[in-house]
Amino acid sequence: MNLIALIMPFGIFIALMAVVGLYCLIVTRDMLRMLLALEIVTKAVTLLLIVGGAVSGQMALAQTLVLTLIVIEVVVIVVAAGIVIAVFKHTGTLDVRRLRNLKG
């Protein structure tokens, strides 16, 4: 069995995860669900990096990039969660349509 046949199910799963995450980002109005969708998309990118490293034979580089991505992802999610909490305390809702009424 060749390498492409082994990698194909992972590629389909990664594409499915990315599509689900992007769809959720586009459709939802809830900020908490947007954060979860962002997590799904970054997990798809993480898996893509690992599969790319396995295909190219450069797993050390792939692992380094994945660790860097995980650190950046944690920082982004923590900052975004702080913003979501502040918006909820200010408006009482997590609906992004309510943010258009904020001033100053």
Residue, then its C-alpha position, 0 to 999 in steps of 0.5 A: m500500500n502506498l503512502i497516499a492511500l494511508i494518508m487519504p482518510f486523514g486528509i478527508f477528516i482534516a478537510l471535514m474539520a476545517v469546513v465544520g469550523l469555518y461554517c460555524l464561524i460564519v453562521t453563528r452569532d454567539m461569541l462562545r461558539m465562535l471560540l469553539a469554532l476557532e478551536i476546531v479550525t486550529k485543531a484541523v491546522t495542527l493535524l494538517l501540519i502533523v500529516g504534512g510532516a509525516v508525508s515529507g519525512q520531516m517530523a521534527l519540523a512538524q512537531t516544532l511548528v505544532l508546539t508553536l501553534i499550540v502556544i499561540e492558540v492558547v494565548v489567543i483563546v485566553v485573550a478572546a475569552g477575557i474579551v467575551i467575559a467582559v462583553f458579557k458583563h457589559t451587555g448581559t449577552l454573548d450575541v455579536r449583534r448587540l455589539r453594534n450598539l456599543k459606543g466609545 
